[in-house]
């Protein structure tokens, strides 16, 4: 009885599973760091803020990059995001069935040149 084909098959299946898990983890990130410069910022209540169009675009591209991470979603609009740690905003979206969604966005950290922010999958 030869066990070699079973061992090779088991190792291959394990490698594919680990690789798929690593890819899913890498692609499922919800945190983003964006530079603050003339083209990316506006002023909100006297504070630098990341333009809502940038938040919308980045959230749209990261929300469901792989089908098994999240469902079909259309990000409609995100507001300007104050470059202040702890600041919160809510993006509006529609799921694949046309149901309204609210996607919370939070600033993780901010300084004079960049903002790190994340969104929550709902």
N, CA, C and O of each residue as an XYZ file, in Angstrom:
488
protein
N       0.844     -1.175      0.000
C       0.000      0.000      0.000
C       0.891      1.241      0.000
O       1.722      1.428      0.889
N       0.699      2.083     -1.017
C       1.533      3.261     -1.149
C       0.809      4.490     -0.597
O      -0.316      4.785     -0.998
N       1.448      5.191      0.308
C       0.833      6.347      0.963
C       1.286      7.668      0.351
O       0.739      8.719      0.683
N       2.264      7.632     -0.526
C       2.835      8.841     -1.085
C       1.780      9.746     -1.749
O       1.785     10.945     -1.467
N       0.876      9.248     -2.613
C      -0.121     10.138     -3.230
C      -1.035     10.811     -2.195
O      -1.418     11.967     -2.369
N      -1.382     10.096     -1.126
C      -2.237     10.675     -0.087
C      -1.526     11.804      0.658
O      -2.134     12.825      0.977
N      -0.236     11.613      0.931
C       0.549     12.631      1.628
C       0.676     13.873      0.755
O       0.492     14.991      1.233
N       0.991     13.680     -0.525
C       1.134     14.808     -1.449
C      -0.195     15.560     -1.573
O      -0.208     16.791     -1.555
N      -1.298     14.844     -1.698
C      -2.616     15.475     -1.799
C      -2.929     16.259     -0.529
O      -3.416     17.388     -0.601
N      -2.655     15.673      0.628
C      -2.915     16.360      1.897
C      -2.092     17.627      2.044
O      -2.602     18.653      2.492
N      -0.828     17.562      1.670
C       0.043     18.732      1.747
C      -0.444     19.812      0.780
O      -0.446     20.993      1.126
N      -0.852     19.422     -0.415
C      -1.352     20.382     -1.410
C      -2.616     21.074     -0.915
O      -2.745     22.293     -1.028
N      -3.547     20.300     -0.369
C      -4.796     20.878      0.154
C      -4.489     21.842      1.293
O      -5.074     22.923      1.359
N      -3.586     21.471      2.183
C      -3.221     22.344      3.299
C      -2.573     23.632      2.802
O      -2.860     24.710      3.323
N      -1.714     23.532      1.811
C      -1.042     24.715      1.262
C      -2.037     25.662      0.606
O      -1.932     26.878      0.766
N      -2.996     25.121     -0.128
C      -4.017     25.947     -0.772
C      -4.885     26.634      0.290
O      -5.222     27.809      0.150
N      -5.242     25.909      1.338
C      -6.063     26.483      2.407
C      -5.324     27.615      3.115
O      -5.909     28.668      3.371
N      -4.060     27.414      3.431
C      -3.274     28.449      4.099
C      -3.097     29.648      3.171
O      -3.234     30.791      3.605
N      -2.795     29.399      1.909
C      -2.637     30.489      0.944
C      -3.921     31.273      0.766
O      -3.895     32.502      0.707
N      -5.049     30.575      0.677
C      -6.351     31.243      0.541
C      -6.684     32.057      1.772
O      -7.224     33.158      1.662
N      -6.369     31.529      2.945
C      -6.602     32.264      4.184
C      -5.742     33.515      4.263
O      -6.212     34.573      4.680
N      -4.496     33.395      3.866
C      -3.592     34.553      3.886
C      -4.056     35.612      2.892
O      -4.016     36.804      3.200
N      -4.492     35.200      1.713
C      -5.002     36.140      0.715
C      -6.252     36.843      1.225
O      -6.389     38.057      1.077
N      -7.154     36.090      1.818
C      -8.381     36.679      2.372
C      -8.042     37.691      3.449
O      -8.608     38.784      3.469
N      -7.131     37.349      4.343
C      -6.734     38.263      5.416
C      -6.129     39.540      4.831
O      -6.463     40.646      5.257
N      -5.244     39.381      3.858
C      -4.581     40.541      3.262
C      -5.564     41.445      2.540
O      -5.432     42.668      2.590
N      -6.544     40.862      1.873
C      -7.496     41.632      1.081
C      -8.670     42.146      1.904
O      -9.443     42.971      1.417
N      -8.821     41.681      3.137
C      -9.995     42.061      3.915
C      -9.742     43.232      4.856
O     -10.609     43.578      5.658
N      -8.576     43.838      4.768
C      -8.256     44.955      5.649
C      -9.228     46.108      5.483
O      -9.709     46.379      4.382
N      -9.507     46.773      6.570
C     -10.434     47.899      6.528
C      -9.733     49.191      6.934
O     -10.383     50.229      7.064
N      -8.417     49.143      7.135
C      -7.690     50.320      7.560
C      -6.898     50.885      6.385
O      -6.371     50.141      5.558
N      -6.826     52.193      6.328
C      -6.156     52.857      5.235
C      -5.430     54.093      5.748
O      -5.940     54.794      6.622
N      -4.255     54.364      5.218
C      -3.537     55.593      5.537
C      -3.454     56.426      4.269
O      -3.065     55.932      3.211
N      -3.821     57.691      4.387
C      -3.864     58.583      3.242
C      -3.095     59.853      3.577
O      -3.250     60.420      4.659
N      -2.268     60.292      2.641
C      -1.530     61.531      2.827
C      -2.472     62.729      2.771
O      -3.470     62.717      2.050
N      -2.143     63.751      3.533
C      -2.930     64.980      3.530
C      -2.138     66.049      2.775
O      -1.078     66.480      3.230
N      -2.648     66.467      1.639
C      -2.027     67.526      0.854
C      -3.130     68.354      0.199
O      -4.310     68.144      0.478
N      -2.759     69.279     -0.655
C      -3.746     70.174     -1.273
C      -4.849     69.426     -2.008
O      -6.003     69.853     -1.996
N      -4.506     68.324     -2.641
C      -5.498     67.609     -3.458
C      -6.402     66.681     -2.649
O      -7.448     66.258     -3.141
N      -6.012     66.359     -1.415
C      -6.803     65.402     -0.638
C      -7.553     66.029      0.524
O      -8.397     65.373      1.136
N      -7.261     67.296      0.843
C      -7.863     67.870      2.048
C      -8.841     69.012      1.780
O      -8.791     69.703      0.763
N      -9.711     69.158      2.734
C     -10.625     70.291      2.842
C     -10.582     70.702      4.306
O      -9.912     70.057      5.112
N     -11.282     71.761      4.652
C     -11.353     72.181      6.047
C     -12.773     71.988      6.554
O     -13.733     72.428      5.923
N     -12.899     71.325      7.701
C     -14.198     71.108      8.337
C     -14.088     71.583      9.789
O     -13.255     71.080     10.543
N     -14.903     72.524     10.172
C     -14.895     73.066     11.538
C     -13.495     73.487     11.979
O     -13.117     73.282     13.132
N     -12.731     74.075     11.066
C     -11.397     74.553     11.393
C     -10.315     73.486     11.418
O      -9.165     73.792     11.733
N     -10.649     72.248     11.096
C      -9.681     71.148     11.084
C      -9.448     70.670      9.652
O     -10.337     70.738      8.803
N      -8.228     70.185      9.405
C      -7.990     69.498      8.139
C      -8.902     68.283      8.099
O      -9.169     67.652      9.122
N      -9.377     67.965      6.895
C     -10.230     66.785      6.729
C      -9.908     66.134      5.396
O      -9.561     66.809      4.427
N     -10.028     64.825      5.361
C      -9.853     64.074      4.123
C     -11.124     64.221      3.294
O     -12.230     64.052      3.807
N     -10.963     64.534      2.019
C     -12.129     64.712      1.140
C     -13.009     63.460      1.136
O     -12.512     62.335      1.085
N     -14.300     63.676      1.189
C     -15.255     62.575      1.172
C     -15.136     61.703     -0.070
O     -15.363     60.495     -0.005
N     -14.781     62.308     -1.203
C     -14.637     61.532     -2.442
C     -13.524     60.495     -2.318
O     -13.623     59.405     -2.882
N     -12.476     60.828     -1.590
C     -11.369     59.876     -1.392
C     -11.808     58.763     -0.453
O     -11.522     57.591     -0.699
N     -12.499     59.122      0.621
C     -13.016     58.117      1.552
C     -13.976     57.182      0.811
O     -13.929     55.966      0.999
N     -14.847     57.751     -0.033
C     -15.800     56.947     -0.804
C     -15.075     55.971     -1.718
O     -15.389     54.781     -1.734
N     -14.106     56.470     -2.477
C     -13.382     55.613     -3.424
C     -12.624     54.496     -2.749
O     -12.675     53.349     -3.193
N     -11.914     54.823     -1.670
C     -11.122     53.812     -0.975
C     -12.022     52.793     -0.302
O     -11.741     51.596     -0.354
N     -13.100     53.244      0.330
C     -14.025     52.319      0.990
C     -14.671     51.407     -0.041
O     -14.811     50.205      0.187
N     -15.064     51.975     -1.173
C     -15.666     51.171     -2.241
C     -14.727     50.079     -2.710
O     -15.149     48.940     -2.910
N     -13.455     50.414     -2.890
C     -12.513     49.426     -3.411
C     -12.126     48.375     -2.386
O     -11.751     47.260     -2.752
N     -12.213     48.720     -1.093
C     -11.796     47.781     -0.054
C     -12.948     47.042      0.611
O     -12.720     46.051      1.306
N     -14.179     47.501      0.414
C     -15.304     46.943      1.166
C     -15.507     45.457      0.893
O     -15.625     44.672      1.834
N     -15.550     45.066     -0.341
C     -15.722     43.635     -0.650
C     -14.852     43.237     -1.836
O     -15.362     42.957     -2.920
N     -13.505     43.213     -1.622
C     -12.603     42.874     -2.709
C     -12.685     41.415     -3.136
O     -12.330     41.096     -4.271
N     -13.138     40.526     -2.270
C     -13.304     39.116     -2.597
C     -14.723     38.717     -2.214
O     -15.200     39.114     -1.151
N     -15.406     37.948     -3.045
C     -16.814     37.632     -2.797
C     -17.104     36.966     -1.456
O     -18.194     37.144     -0.914
N     -16.167     36.211     -0.911
C     -16.443     35.523      0.350
C     -16.180     36.431      1.553
O     -16.437     36.026      2.686
N     -15.671     37.654      1.333
C     -15.447     38.598      2.427
C     -16.706     39.400      2.700
O     -17.070     39.612      3.856
N     -17.368     39.843      1.656
C     -18.557     40.673      1.832
C     -19.450     40.577      0.614
O     -19.007     40.176     -0.462
N     -20.682     40.936      0.781
C     -21.629     40.859     -0.309
C     -21.468     42.011     -1.278
O     -20.632     42.893     -1.084
N     -22.272     41.992     -2.317
C     -22.278     43.031     -3.323
C     -22.767     44.331     -2.689
O     -23.872     44.383     -2.150
N     -21.952     45.370     -2.753
C     -22.299     46.635     -2.108
C     -21.921     47.790     -3.018
O     -20.870     47.773     -3.659
N     -22.783     48.789     -3.066
C     -22.520     49.999     -3.822
C     -22.403     51.146     -2.827
O     -23.403     51.573     -2.251
N     -21.174     51.652     -2.620
C     -20.962     52.771     -1.705
C     -21.458     54.029     -2.418
O     -20.956     54.390     -3.482
N     -22.418     54.670     -1.837
C     -23.036     55.830     -2.460
C     -22.280     57.108     -2.121
O     -21.943     57.887     -3.013
N     -22.012     57.327     -0.836
C     -21.366     58.578     -0.446
C     -20.760     58.474      0.947
O     -21.333     57.878      1.859
N     -19.570     59.078      1.079
C     -18.935     59.231      2.380
C     -18.674     60.720      2.585
O     -18.286     61.417      1.647
N     -18.884     61.208      3.796
C     -18.629     62.625      4.067
C     -17.134     62.892      4.218
O     -16.328     61.966      4.303
N     -16.781     64.183      4.249
C     -15.410     64.555      4.573
C     -15.100     64.013      5.963
O     -15.977     63.976      6.826
N     -13.859     63.594      6.182
C     -13.468     62.945      7.431
C     -12.422     63.799      8.134
O     -11.299     63.937      7.651
N     -12.795     64.377      9.283
C     -11.873     65.231     10.043
C     -10.605     64.454     10.388
O     -10.661     63.293     10.794
N      -9.471     65.111     10.219
C      -8.175     64.502     10.525
C      -7.867     64.681     12.010
O      -6.896     65.336     12.389
N      -8.717     64.085     12.833
C      -8.595     64.142     14.290
C      -8.813     62.720     14.813
O      -9.842     62.106     14.530
N      -7.852     62.201     15.571
C      -7.990     60.845     16.113
C      -9.316     60.703     16.850
O      -9.673     61.542     17.676
N     -10.033     59.642     16.542
C     -11.316     59.376     17.176
C     -12.514     59.953     16.436
O     -13.655     59.618     16.754
N     -12.270     60.817     15.453
C     -13.389     61.380     14.686
C     -14.138     60.258     13.984
O     -13.542     59.271     13.553
N     -15.451     60.422     13.877
C     -16.292     59.390     13.267
C     -17.151     60.002     12.169
O     -17.505     61.179     12.220
N     -17.475     59.191     11.189
C     -18.371     59.587     10.107
C     -19.111     58.320      9.674
O     -18.771     57.216     10.099
N     -20.110     58.491      8.836
C     -20.874     57.340      8.345
C     -21.043     57.452      6.840
O     -21.546     58.453      6.330
N     -20.616     56.411      6.137
C     -20.829     56.329      4.698
C     -22.191     55.687      4.463
O     -22.634     54.849      5.249
N     -22.846     56.080      3.387
C     -24.110     55.447      3.019
C     -23.869     54.560      1.809
O     -23.049     54.868      0.943
N     -24.595     53.461      1.768
C     -24.408     52.489      0.691
C     -25.701     51.722      0.478
O     -26.670     51.877      1.222
N     -25.693     50.891     -0.557
C     -26.804     49.981     -0.815
C     -26.219     48.592     -1.012
O     -25.179     48.429     -1.651
N     -26.901     47.585     -0.452
C     -26.442     46.219     -0.662
C     -26.963     45.713     -2.008
O     -27.634     46.448     -2.733
N     -26.658     44.485     -2.332
C     -27.052     43.901     -3.613
C     -28.550     43.864     -3.839
O     -28.996     43.790     -4.984
N     -29.337     43.915     -2.773
C     -30.803     43.911     -2.879
C     -31.390     45.321     -2.861
O     -32.610     45.485     -2.860
N     -30.522     46.347     -2.847
C     -30.998     47.723     -2.820
C     -31.313     48.251     -1.437
O     -31.820     49.366     -1.306
N     -31.026     47.476     -0.398
C     -31.277     47.892      0.987
C     -30.224     48.922      1.411
O     -29.040     48.760      1.116
N     -30.661     49.982      2.105
C     -29.749     51.009      2.595
C     -28.843     50.458      3.689
O     -29.282     49.713      4.565
N     -27.568     50.841      3.621
C     -26.588     50.454      4.634
C     -25.898     51.701      5.163
O     -25.742     52.683      4.436
N     -25.489     51.668      6.404
C     -24.666     52.711      7.003
C     -23.344     52.072      7.393
O     -23.325     51.080      8.123
N     -22.237     52.632      6.912
C     -20.915     52.069      7.169
C     -20.132     53.043      8.045
O     -19.735     54.110      7.578
N     -19.905     52.687      9.308
C     -19.160     53.557     10.217
C     -17.680     53.659      9.818
O     -17.045     52.668      9.459
N     -17.157     54.883      9.893
C     -15.754     55.161      9.597
C     -15.176     55.891     10.804
O     -15.805     56.803     11.341
N     -13.979     55.492     11.230
C     -13.340     56.093     12.397
C     -11.889     56.436     12.077
O     -11.196     55.661     11.416
N     -11.432     57.591     12.541
C     -10.028     57.978     12.388
C      -9.233     57.303     13.504
O      -9.529     57.479     14.686
N      -8.228     56.536     13.117
C      -7.375     55.828     14.071
C      -6.293     56.773     14.594
O      -6.065     56.863     15.801
N      -5.631     57.475     13.674
C      -4.633     58.467     14.072
C      -4.492     59.486     12.950
O      -4.819     59.217     11.794
N      -4.005     60.647     13.316
C      -3.824     61.715     12.335
C      -2.689     62.617     12.776
O      -2.474     62.831     13.970
N      -1.968     63.142     11.804
C      -0.963     64.158     12.085
C      -1.031     65.185     10.957
O      -1.980     65.170     10.174
N      -0.067     66.057     10.861
C      -0.107     67.136      9.880
C      -0.013     66.640      8.434
O      -0.431     67.341      7.512
N       0.530     65.440      8.231
C       0.762     64.980      6.857
C      -0.040     63.755      6.435
O      -0.076     63.433      5.247
N      -0.687     63.057      7.380
C      -1.439     61.863      6.994
C      -2.550     61.558      7.993
O      -2.574     62.052      9.120
N      -3.462     60.722      7.522
C      -4.586     60.275      8.351
C      -4.726     58.762      8.162
O      -4.711     58.262      7.038
N      -4.861     58.055      9.262
C      -5.118     56.612      9.210
C      -6.543     56.413      9.721
O      -6.904     56.871     10.805
N      -7.334     55.726      8.919
C      -8.756     55.555      9.236
C      -9.177     54.146      8.857
O      -8.504     53.457      8.091
N     -10.322     53.733      9.421
C     -10.830     52.396      9.124
C     -12.352     52.455      9.045
O     -12.985     53.364      9.580
N     -12.916     51.470      8.368
C     -14.371     51.357      8.310
C     -14.760     49.992      8.842
O     -13.929     49.089      8.935
N     -16.032     49.849      9.191
C     -16.554     48.580      9.688
C     -17.423     47.956      8.602
O     -18.213     48.644      7.955
N     -17.274     46.659      8.409
C     -18.182     45.938      7.506
C     -19.480     45.688      8.266
O     -19.455     45.235      9.411
N     -20.596     45.978      7.640
C     -21.890     45.774      8.279
C     -22.632     44.619      7.640
O     -23.747     44.299      8.050
